[in-house]
Amino acid sequence: MSRVARRDRNFAPGLSLSPSVPRNYASSVTMNWLSGSQGVVLTAYHPSSKDGALVGNNAKQGEEAALTSRRSGQYTVNHESSKKVAEKPPFDRSSSQDSLDDLSLEDYWTELENIKKSRENRHEEQEEVVVKEPDEGELEEEWLKEAGLSNLFGDCAGDSQESMVFLSTLTRTQAAAVQKRVETVSQTMRKKNKQHQIPDVRDIFAQRGESTEKVPYGSELESVRTNENKYKEKHDLASNLGISEKNSPCLPEDVPVSETDINLEISFAEQAANLKETSKEKPLENKEEYNSLPSFRLPKDKTGNTRIGDLAPQDMKKVCYLALIELTALYDILGIELKQQKAVKMKTKDSGLFGVPLSVLLEQDQKRVPGTRIPLIFQKLISRIEEGGLETEGLLRIPGAAIRIKNLCQELEAKFYEGTFNWESVKQHDAASLLKLFIRELPQPLLSLEYLKAFQAVQNLPSKKHQLQALNLLVILLPETNRDTLKALLEFLQRVIDNREKNKMTVRNVAMIMAPNLFMCPGLSIKPNEQGEFVMATGTANVMHFLIKYQKLLWTIPKFIVTQVRKHNSENHKKDKKDKAVKKLLKKMAYDREKYEKQDKNPSDADVPQGVIRVQAPHLSKVSMAIQLTEELKASDVLARFLSQESGVVQTLKKGEVFLYEIGGNIGERCLDDDTYMKDLHQLNPNAEWVIKSKPA
């Protein structure tokens, strides 16, 4: 892009509307395509009113043609005349649009033009993603399966003990979300005259009220009945779910919470319901300015924060179940529709680099580099961009030459895995264009087809805190390969932004450029009208900004979900004790442990006194150590004691290469953060073992 185009990136005055000005405005940008340049020269904005008829009839015809072609992500570049105007969609504010009033969308529209030009030059027809519209009840049935509650309906409805244990850990709002969908499925099945018995939803939830000793929240329960108004009759609902009023999650009245604090101890949906009830006369509105996003922070938790990747797979599976239920409950409370999408089976490439599913890429990459979690081509493209220096002005904004990109793609497909591709020939802007092309050409979006609409709907939530909470849950719900690749991308984008003083790429610029690359699924028929197009532009840019700015917070698993997993595990352990197979396994474990202790026990290892934990480090020279618990002892202190006693080859181990793990008890396995207070965690999980080891690849 020329210097003229970069001179001013602020919104033109014509788009900063006062309340008295009609909302139905369209901004138009006059663009001149310069020879040898891939950029756009911003020369003027014009309101689409009667007073804005200065452009002339010919220009209007060009605008109409441009608008027609710009729908659903298909944007044509006008090469016929530099006098023609590419019109933007009409301006109409929503909560997300208000946040972008002072922000030029030039980068967004220009990126769309570059995407269209890239597709035209590649001359490739991508197979359209066909999304099946679910029949009545199918959406709810699929939701229950995704939430691990398939036992609540169909042939397995009678064998639902596991689901009952799971339901006993839910909050009121979570259980209300489940109950709503069970009712819908039950009604649908009755209509279709299914041949199997359909349990009444009241019977499902009544089972929890009949046996209060099995409900971890405990307390006297009232008779169970279906509540039509779940939030006006809170006591009845709490009883229905096996939760007492005094133990149900609520916001403490005497503890002031900072506006920038994110409360991870209480369910997000419970917080939203509580806020909704205490401010009925004042509807929630998002009046926060986009360019002053809060500096959200996580209050210190003495038992340690849990990040994605810290838990064992079996516990992470439960986290995903709970995250889906919590997200749905949050959207229900805030009145936002949450619809999951499923693609009809489509043909995909089973080899290559571009247009190949992430799972297929990783499968072929792991044969070459065992343990890799991010596609090798993705890693190499980022590496190549960084080799050119992240201080390059216009990085990510300036596209590579379309013909050159096409040739590089073909050459990479042929030579990348052979190791004969000449990376020295790839210019920095070409590598950036290839990276964006890789993301766009994934058969399904990096944000997943299933949750793409949910990511887009985040812009409709009433406050920045709600938006952050929803994104946190959505990141947890992403498939592991998508989540790992997204994390690598966001970390790279942050490194680009860290050099904004020289490369002129602020977080807002980067968000607008990357939004169409992540949110536009190739072949997915989304055809918004002109106003909807503007909403999509501003909304997805907002969401992209959130993903970049708050990425460290978004990869944190909320404590209330981890607490629910612990309760679920505790209930399961009680049942497991009655299982013969488990008893046999426990006997074998006891025998093996006894055998080990006879071989290696010394007098100091016999019985661990109260207030002392035994930490094991099987891969270090000091394999075991008894450590006295104190109020100030942290996980980092335990690691430091072990590493300070290492010698020889093992001494090369550094902090960050090995971690302290909490294993067993009410958790499968959890990697502890350095600031975990060991005494507090030991009180939470007294039956855990403590092991120092490295993280699995």
C-alpha positions in Angstrom: 0.0 0.0 0.0 1.3 3.5 -0.8 2.2 6.1 1.7 -1.0 8.0 0.9 -3.2 5.1 1.8 -1.5 4.6 5.1 -1.5 8.2 6.1 -4.9 8.2 7.9 -6.8 5.2 9.1 -9.5 6.9 11.1 -13.2 6.7 10.4 -14.3 9.5 8.1 -16.6 12.1 9.7 -19.5 10.9 7.5 -19.6 7.6 9.5 -19.6 9.1 13.0 -23.3 9.6 13.4 -25.0 11.7 16.1 -28.2 10.4 17.6 -30.2 12.9 15.5 -28.8 11.6 12.2 -30.6 8.8 10.5 -28.8 5.4 11.0 -29.3 4.1 7.4 -26.0 5.3 6.1 -23.6 3.7 3.7 -20.0 4.6 3.6 -18.3 4.5 0.3 -14.6 4.4 -0.4 -13.1 5.6 -3.7 -10.3 3.1 -4.6 -7.6 3.4 -7.2 -5.7 0.3 -8.0 -2.1 1.3 -8.7 0.1 -0.6 -11.0 2.4 -2.9 -9.1 0.5 -2.3 -5.9 -1.8 -4.7 -4.1 -3.2 -1.9 -1.9 -6.1 0.5 -1.9 -5.9 4.3 -1.9 -8.5 5.7 0.5 -9.6 9.1 -1.0 -13.0 9.8 0.3 -16.1 8.6 2.1 -19.6 9.5 0.9 -22.9 9.1 2.7 -25.6 7.3 0.8 -28.2 10.0 1.1 -29.7 12.4 -1.3 -27.0 14.9 -0.6 -24.4 12.3 -1.5 -25.4 12.2 -5.1 -22.2 13.9 -6.1 -20.7 10.7 -7.4 -22.9 10.6 -10.5 -25.0 8.0 -12.2 -22.1 6.0 -13.6 -20.5 5.8 -10.2 -23.8 4.6 -8.7 -24.0 1.8 -11.2 -20.6 0.7 -10.3 -21.5 0.9 -6.6 -24.6 -1.3 -7.2 -22.5 -3.9 -9.0 -19.9 -3.9 -6.3 -22.5 -4.4 -3.6 -24.1 -7.3 -5.4 -20.8 -9.1 -5.7 -19.7 -8.4 -2.1 -22.3 -10.5 -0.4 -21.3 -13.7 1.4 -17.6 -12.9 1.2 -17.5 -12.7 -2.6 -15.9 -9.4 -3.3 -14.8 -8.3 -6.8 -12.0 -5.8 -7.6 -13.1 -3.1 -10.1 -10.4 -2.8 -12.7 -12.5 -0.9 -15.3 -12.2 2.6 -13.9 -10.6 4.2 -11.0 -13.5 6.6 -10.8 -16.0 4.0 -9.8 -16.8 3.7 -6.2 -16.9 0.6 -4.1 -19.8 1.1 -1.7 -19.9 -0.1 1.8 -23.0 -1.5 3.4 -25.4 0.8 5.2 -24.5 1.8 8.7 -26.8 0.7 11.5 -25.7 0.5 15.1 -25.9 -2.4 17.4 -24.0 -2.9 20.7 -21.0 -4.2 18.8 -21.2 -1.5 16.1 -21.2 1.3 18.7 -17.8 0.0 19.8 -16.4 0.5 16.3 -17.8 4.0 15.6 -14.4 5.6 15.7 -12.6 2.8 13.8 -12.1 2.7 10.1 -13.0 -0.6 8.5 -10.8 0.1 5.5 -8.4 -2.8 6.4 -11.4 -5.2 6.6 -12.8 -4.3 3.2 -9.4 -4.3 1.6 -8.6 -7.8 3.0 -11.9 -9.0 1.5 -10.9 -7.6 -1.9 -7.5 -9.4 -1.6 -9.2 -12.7 -0.7 -11.5 -12.4 -3.7 -8.5 -11.7 -6.0 -6.6 -14.6 -4.5 -9.4 -17.0 -5.2 -9.9 -15.8 -8.8 -6.2 -16.2 -9.6 -6.1 -19.7 -8.1 -9.0 -20.8 -10.4 -10.0 -23.4 -7.9 -13.6 -24.3 -7.1 -13.8 -25.3 -3.4 -16.5 -27.8 -2.6 -19.4 -26.1 -0.9 -20.0 -26.9 2.7 -23.5 -28.2 3.0 -25.0 -27.6 6.4 -28.1 -29.8 7.2 -31.0 -28.0 8.8 -32.0 -30.2 11.8 -35.5 -31.4 12.1 -37.6 -30.7 15.1 -35.9 -32.1 18.2 -32.8 -33.2 16.4 -30.8 -30.1 17.6 -31.7 -30.8 21.2 -31.0 -34.5 20.8 -27.6 -33.8 19.3 -26.9 -31.3 22.1 -27.6 -33.9 24.8 -25.2 -36.3 23.1 -22.5 -33.6 23.0 -23.1 -32.9 26.7 -22.6 -36.6 27.6 -26.3 -37.0 28.5 -27.5 -39.4 25.7 -28.7 -41.7 28.5 -31.6 -39.4 29.2 -33.5 -40.4 26.1 -34.0 -43.2 23.6 -33.2 -46.8 24.1 -30.7 -46.1 26.9 -33.1 -44.0 28.9 -33.6 -46.6 31.6 -29.8 -47.0 32.2 -29.1 -43.4 33.3 -27.3 -43.8 36.6 -24.1 -42.2 35.3 -26.1 -39.3 34.0 -27.8 -38.9 37.4 -24.5 -38.6 39.1 -23.4 -36.0 36.5 -26.7 -34.1 36.9 -26.2 -33.9 40.6 -23.1 -31.7 40.1 -24.9 -29.1 38.0 -25.9 -25.6 39.0 -29.5 -24.4 38.8 -29.0 -22.6 35.5 -27.1 -25.5 34.0 -29.8 -28.0 35.1 -32.5 -25.7 33.7 -30.7 -25.7 30.3 -30.6 -29.5 30.4 -34.2 -29.8 31.5 -35.4 -27.5 28.7 -33.8 -29.7 26.0 -34.9 -33.0 27.5 -38.5 -31.7 27.5 -38.1 -30.8 23.8 -36.7 -34.2 22.8 -39.4 -36.0 24.9 -42.2 -34.1 23.2 -40.7 -34.7 19.8 -40.4 -38.4 20.3 -44.0 -38.7 21.5 -45.1 -36.9 18.4 -43.3 -39.3 16.3 -44.8 -42.3 18.2 -41.4 -43.9 18.9 -41.7 -47.5 20.1 -39.5 -47.1 23.2 -40.5 -45.7 26.5 -39.9 -41.9 26.9 -39.2 -40.9 30.4 -41.0 -37.8 31.7 -38.5 -35.0 32.3 -40.0 -34.7 35.8 -39.2 -38.3 36.5 -35.5 -37.7 35.5 -35.0 -34.8 37.8 -37.2 -36.3 40.6 -34.7 -39.2 41.0 -32.3 -36.7 42.4 -34.8 -35.4 44.9 -35.6 -38.9 46.2 -32.1 -39.6 47.4 -30.7 -36.5 49.0 -27.7 -38.3 50.5 -26.3 -38.9 47.1 -26.5 -35.2 46.1 -23.3 -33.4 47.0 -25.0 -30.1 47.5 -27.3 -31.8 50.1 -30.2 -30.4 52.1 -34.0 -30.7 52.3 -35.8 -30.9 49.0 -39.3 -30.1 48.0 -41.5 -32.2 45.8 -40.4 -32.1 42.2 -42.5 -30.4 39.6 -41.8 -28.8 36.2 -41.4 -25.1 36.5 -42.5 -23.0 33.6 -41.0 -19.9 35.1 -37.6 -21.1 36.3 -36.2 -17.8 37.5 -39.3 -16.5 39.4 -39.7 -19.6 41.5 -36.1 -20.1 42.5 -36.7 -22.2 45.5 -38.8 -24.7 43.6 -36.2 -25.0 40.9 -33.4 -25.4 43.5 -35.3 -28.2 45.1 -36.0 -29.8 41.7 -32.3 -29.9 41.0 -31.2 -31.2 44.3 -29.6 -27.9 45.4 -30.5 -26.1 48.6 -31.1 -22.4 48.5 -28.3 -21.7 51.0 -25.8 -23.8 49.0 -26.8 -22.7 45.5 -24.2 -20.5 43.8 -24.8 -16.8 44.4 -22.8 -13.6 44.4 -21.5 -12.6 47.8 -23.2 -9.4 48.8 -20.5 -8.2 51.2 -17.6 -8.7 48.9 -17.1 -6.0 46.3 -15.9 -7.3 43.0 -13.8 -5.1 40.8 -15.1 -4.4 37.3 -12.0 -5.9 35.8 -12.0 -9.0 38.0 -13.2 -12.3 36.3 -14.9 -14.5 38.9 -14.1 -18.1 38.0 -15.5 -19.6 41.2 -19.1 -19.0 40.4 -20.9 -20.2 37.3 -21.0 -17.5 34.6 -24.7 -18.3 34.0 -25.4 -18.0 37.7 -23.7 -14.6 37.7 -25.7 -13.5 34.7 -29.0 -14.7 36.3 -28.2 -12.9 39.5 -27.3 -9.7 37.7 -30.4 -9.9 35.6 -32.6 -10.3 38.7 -31.0 -7.5 40.6 -31.2 -5.1 37.7 -34.7 -5.8 36.2 -35.4 -2.1 35.8 -32.1 -1.5 34.0 -31.7 -3.8 31.0 -28.1 -4.9 30.4 -26.5 -2.8 27.7 -23.0 -2.7 26.2 -22.0 0.9 26.4 -18.2 0.3 26.7 -16.0 1.8 24.1 -14.1 -0.5 21.8 -10.8 1.4 22.1 -10.9 1.1 25.9 -11.3 -2.6 26.5 -11.0 -3.4 30.2 -7.8 -5.0 31.5 -9.5 -8.1 32.8 -7.5 -10.1 35.4 -7.9 -13.3 37.2 -7.9 -13.0 41.0 -5.3 -15.2 42.6 -6.6 -18.7 43.6 -4.7 -20.4 46.4 -5.4 -23.8 44.9 -4.0 -22.7 41.6 -5.4 -21.7 38.2 -6.0 -24.6 35.8 -5.1 -24.1 32.1 -6.2 -26.1 29.1 -3.6 -28.9 28.8 -3.2 -29.2 32.6 -5.8 -32.0 33.0 -5.8 -35.7 32.1 -7.9 -36.6 29.0 -10.7 -38.2 31.1 -11.2 -35.1 33.1 -10.9 -32.8 30.1 -13.8 -34.7 28.5 -15.9 -33.9 31.5 -14.8 -30.2 31.3 -16.0 -30.1 27.7 -19.4 -31.6 28.7 -19.8 -28.9 31.4 -18.5 -26.1 29.2 -21.2 -26.8 26.6 -24.0 -26.9 29.3 -22.6 -23.8 30.9 -22.4 -21.9 27.5 -25.9 -22.9 26.7 -27.2 -21.8 30.1 -25.4 -18.5 29.7 -26.9 -17.9 26.3 -30.4 -18.9 27.6 -30.2 -16.4 30.4 -29.1 -13.6 28.1 -31.7 -14.5 25.5 -29.2 -15.4 22.7 -30.0 -18.4 20.5 -27.2 -21.0 20.4 -27.4 -23.2 17.3 -24.7 -25.8 16.6 -24.1 -26.6 12.9 -23.2 -30.0 11.4 -21.8 -30.4 7.9 -23.1 -33.1 5.7 -20.3 -35.5 4.8 -18.2 -33.9 2.1 -15.2 -35.1 0.2 -11.9 -33.8 1.5 -8.3 -34.2 0.5 -6.4 -37.0 2.3 -2.9 -35.6 1.5 -1.2 -32.3 0.7 -1.0 -29.0 2.5 -3.7 -26.6 1.5 -7.4 -27.5 1.8 -6.6 -30.5 3.9 -8.4 -31.2 7.3 -6.2 -30.4 10.3 -6.6 -33.9 11.6 -5.2 -35.3 8.4 -2.3 -32.9 8.4 -1.4 -33.8 11.9 -1.6 -37.5 11.2 0.9 -37.2 8.4 3.1 -34.7 10.3 3.3 -36.9 13.4 4.8 -39.7 11.3 7.7 -37.3 10.5 7.8 -35.5 13.9 6.3 -37.6 16.7 4.3 -35.6 19.2 3.8 -32.5 17.0 0.5 -30.7 17.8 0.5 -28.0 15.2 0.8 -28.6 11.4 4.4 -28.4 10.2 3.6 -26.1 7.3 1.8 -23.7 9.7 4.8 -23.6 12.0 7.2 -23.1 9.0 5.2 -20.2 7.6 5.2 -18.4 10.9 8.9 -19.1 11.3 9.6 -17.7 7.8 7.6 -14.5 8.5 9.5 -14.0 11.8 12.9 -14.5 10.0 12.1 -11.4 7.9 11.7 -9.4 11.1 8.4 -8.4 12.7 9.2 -4.7 12.4 8.3 -4.7 8.6 5.7 -2.0 8.0 2.3 -3.3 6.8 3.1 -6.9 7.9 -0.1 -9.0 7.3 -1.8 -6.0 5.6 0.2 -5.9 2.4 -0.5 -9.0 0.3 1.9 -10.9 -1.8 1.6 -11.0 -5.6 -1.4 -13.3 -6.5 0.4 -15.1 -9.3 3.5 -15.7 -7.1 1.3 -17.0 -4.3 -0.3 -19.5 -6.7 3.0 -20.7 -7.9 4.4 -21.0 -4.4 1.4 -23.1 -3.3 1.9 -25.5 -6.2 5.6 -25.8 -5.4 5.0 -26.3 -1.7 2.5 -29.1 -2.4 5.2 -30.9 -4.5 8.3 -30.3 -2.4 7.5 -29.5 1.2 7.6 -33.0 2.6 10.5 -33.9 0.3 12.5 -31.2 2.0 13.6 -29.7 -1.3 11.5 -26.5 -1.2 13.6 -23.3 -1.3 12.4 -21.2 1.5 14.9 -18.4 0.7 12.8 -17.6 -2.4 9.7 -16.8 -0.2 9.3 -13.1 0.5 8.0 -12.1 3.9 4.7 -10.7 2.6 4.3 -13.8 0.5 4.7 -16.0 3.6 2.0 -13.9 5.4 -0.3 -14.4 2.5 0.3 -18.1 2.4 -0.4 -18.3 6.2 -3.8 -16.6 5.7 -4.5 -18.7 2.7 -3.8 -21.9 4.7 -6.4 -20.8 7.3 -9.0 -19.8 4.7 -8.7 -23.0 2.7 -9.2 -25.4 5.6 -12.3 -27.6 4.7 -13.9 -26.4 7.9 -13.2 -23.2 9.8 -10.4 -23.0 12.3 -13.1 -21.9 14.8 -14.9 -25.1 13.8 -18.1 -25.3 11.8 -20.0 -26.5 14.8 -19.3 -23.4 16.9 -18.7 -20.7 14.2 -22.1 -19.2 14.7 -21.7 -19.2 18.4 -18.4 -17.3 18.0 -20.2 -14.8 15.8 -23.0 -14.5 18.3 -20.6 -13.4 21.0 -20.9 -9.8 19.6 -24.6 -9.8 20.7 -23.9 -10.4 24.4 -24.7 -7.4 26.5 -21.3 -6.7 28.2 -17.6 -7.2 27.6 -17.5 -9.5 30.6 -20.2 -11.8 29.2 -18.4 -11.8 25.9 -15.1 -12.8 27.5 -16.9 -15.6 29.5 -18.6 -17.0 26.4 -15.3 -17.0 24.4 -13.6 -18.8 27.3 -16.1 -21.6 27.1 -16.0 -21.7 23.3 -12.2 -22.0 23.3 -12.6 -25.0 25.6 -15.1 -26.6 23.3 -12.9 -26.4 20.2 -11.5 -29.7 18.9 -8.0 -30.1 20.3 -6.2 -29.7 17.0 -8.2 -26.5 16.2 -7.5 -25.1 19.7 -3.8 -25.8 19.5 -3.4 -24.2 16.0 -5.5 -21.2 17.1 -3.3 -20.7 20.1 -0.2 -20.7 17.9 -1.8 -18.2 15.6 -2.9 -15.8 18.4 0.6 -15.9 20.0 2.1 -15.1 16.7 -0.3 -12.2 16.1 0.6 -10.8 19.6 4.2 -10.8 18.6 3.4 -8.8 15.5 1.4 -6.3 17.6 4.3 -6.0 20.1 6.2 -4.4 17.2 3.4 -1.9 16.4 5.6 1.2 16.8 7.5 0.2 13.7 5.2 -2.1 11.7 2.2 0.2 12.2 0.0 -2.9 13.0 -2.1 -2.3 16.1 -4.3 -4.9 17.6 -7.3 -3.3 15.8 -5.6 -3.4 12.5 -4.6 -7.0 12.9 -8.1 -7.9 14.2 -9.8 -6.4 11.1 -7.4 -8.1 8.7 -7.6 -11.6 10.3 -11.4 -11.6 11.0 -12.5 -12.4 7.4 -9.8 -15.1 7.2 -11.2 -16.9 10.3 -14.9 -16.2 10.1 -15.6 -16.8 6.4 -15.9 -20.5 5.6 -15.3 -21.2 1.9 -18.4 -22.5 0.2 -20.6 -21.9 3.2 -23.7 -20.0 1.9 -24.0 -17.0 4.2 -25.6 -14.2 2.3 -26.3 -11.3 4.6 -27.9 -8.1 3.3 -25.9 -4.9 3.2 -26.7 -4.0 6.8 -26.0 -7.5 7.9 -22.7 -7.3 6.1 -21.7 -4.3 8.2 -22.7 -6.0 11.4 -20.6 -9.0 10.4 -17.6 -6.9 9.7 -17.8 -4.9 13.0 -18.8 -7.9 15.1 -16.2 -10.4 13.8 -13.5 -7.7 14.1 -14.6 -7.2 17.7 -14.4 -10.9 18.5 -11.0 -11.2 16.8 -9.8 -8.3 19.0 -11.0 -10.2 22.1 -9.3 -13.4 21.0 -6.0 -11.6 20.6 -6.1 -9.3 23.6 -7.4 -11.8 26.2 -5.8 -15.0 24.8 -4.1 -15.8 28.2 -7.4 -15.6 30.0 -9.3 -17.6 27.4 -7.1 -20.7 27.9 -8.0 -20.9 31.6 -10.5 -23.5 32.8 -12.9 -21.8 35.2 -12.5 -23.0 38.8 -16.3 -23.8 39.1 -16.0 -26.3 36.3 -12.9 -28.0 37.8 -14.9 -28.1 41.1 -17.8 -29.8 39.4 -15.3 -32.4 37.9 -13.9 -33.0 41.4 -17.5 -33.6 42.7 -18.3 -35.9 39.8 -15.1 -37.9 40.4 -15.8 -38.2 44.1 -19.3 -39.6 43.5 -17.9 -42.0 40.9 -15.3 -43.3 43.4 -18.0 -44.2 45.8 -19.7 -46.4 43.2 -16.4 -47.8 42.0 -15.7 -49.3 45.4 -18.6 -51.6 44.8 -17.3 -52.7 41.4 -15.5 -56.1 41.4 -13.2 -55.2 38.6 -12.0 -52.1 40.4 -11.5 -54.0 43.6 -9.3 -56.5 41.8 -7.3 -53.6 40.3 -6.9 -52.0 43.7 -5.7 -55.2 45.2 -3.1 -55.5 42.4 -2.0 -51.9 43.0 -1.8 -52.5 46.7 0.4 -55.6 46.1 2.7 -53.7 43.7 3.0 -50.8 46.1 3.8 -53.2 49.0 6.4 -54.9 46.9 8.0 -51.6 46.0 8.0 -50.4 49.6 9.7 -53.6 50.8 12.5 -52.9 48.3 13.1 -49.2 48.8 11.5 -48.3 52.1 13.7 -46.7 54.8 12.7 -45.8 58.3 11.9 -42.1 57.4 9.5 -43.2 54.7 7.3 -45.4 56.8 4.4 -43.2 57.8 4.0 -39.6 56.6 3.1 -37.5 59.7 0.2 -35.1 59.6 1.0 -31.8 57.9 3.6 -33.4 55.7 3.3 -34.6 52.0 5.6 -37.0 50.2 6.6 -35.8 46.8 7.8 -38.3 44.3 10.2 -37.6 41.4 10.8 -41.0 39.7 12.9 -39.4 36.9 15.2 -37.4 39.1 18.1 -38.5 41.2 16.2 -37.7 44.4 13.2 -39.9 43.8 11.2 -39.0 46.9 11.1 -36.3 49.5 9.0 -35.5 52.6 8.0 -31.9 52.7 6.4 -30.0 55.6 3.3 -28.0 54.6 3.3 -24.4 55.6 0.9 -21.5 54.9 3.3 -20.0 52.3 4.7 -23.2 50.6 4.0 -23.0 46.9 4.4 -25.5 44.1 7.4 -23.5 42.8 9.1 -24.0 46.2 8.7 -27.8 46.0 10.2 -27.8 42.5 13.1 -25.6 43.6 14.0 -28.0 46.4 14.3 -30.9 44.1 16.1 -29.1 41.3 18.6 -27.6 43.8 19.7 -31.1 44.8 20.2 -32.4 41.2 23.7 -33.0 40.0 25.5 -34.3 36.9 23.4 -34.8 33.7 20.1 -34.3 35.5 21.2 -30.8 36.6 20.6 -29.6 33.0 16.8 -29.7 33.9 15.5 -26.2 34.2 12.4 -24.6 35.6 9.7 -25.0 33.0 10.8 -28.4 31.9 9.3 -30.4 34.8 6.2 -29.7 36.8 4.5 -30.7 40.0 1.4 -32.8 39.4 -1.6 -33.6 41.6 -2.7 -37.1 40.9 -5.6 -39.1 42.1 -8.1 -38.5 44.9 -10.9 -36.3 43.3 -9.0 -35.5 40.1 -7.4 -37.7 37.5 -4.3 -35.7 37.0 -3.6 -31.9 37.1 -0.4 -30.0 36.4 0.0 -27.3 39.1 0.9 -23.7 38.3 3.8 -22.3 40.3 1.6 -20.1 42.5 -0.4 -23.0 43.9 -0.4 -23.0 47.7 0.2 -26.6 48.7 -1.5 -26.6 52.1 -4.7 -25.3 50.6 -4.7 -27.8 47.7 -3.9 -30.6 50.1 -7.0 -29.7 52.1 -9.1 -29.7 48.9 -7.7 -33.1 47.8 -6.2 -35.0 50.8 -6.0 -38.3 49.0 -3.9 -37.0 46.1 -0.3 -38.1 45.3 2.3 -35.5 44.4 4.6 -36.3 41.5 7.2 -34.3 39.6 7.5 -35.0 35.9 7.6 -33.4 32.5 4.5 -32.6 30.5 3.6 -35.1 27.8 4.4 -34.0 24.2 
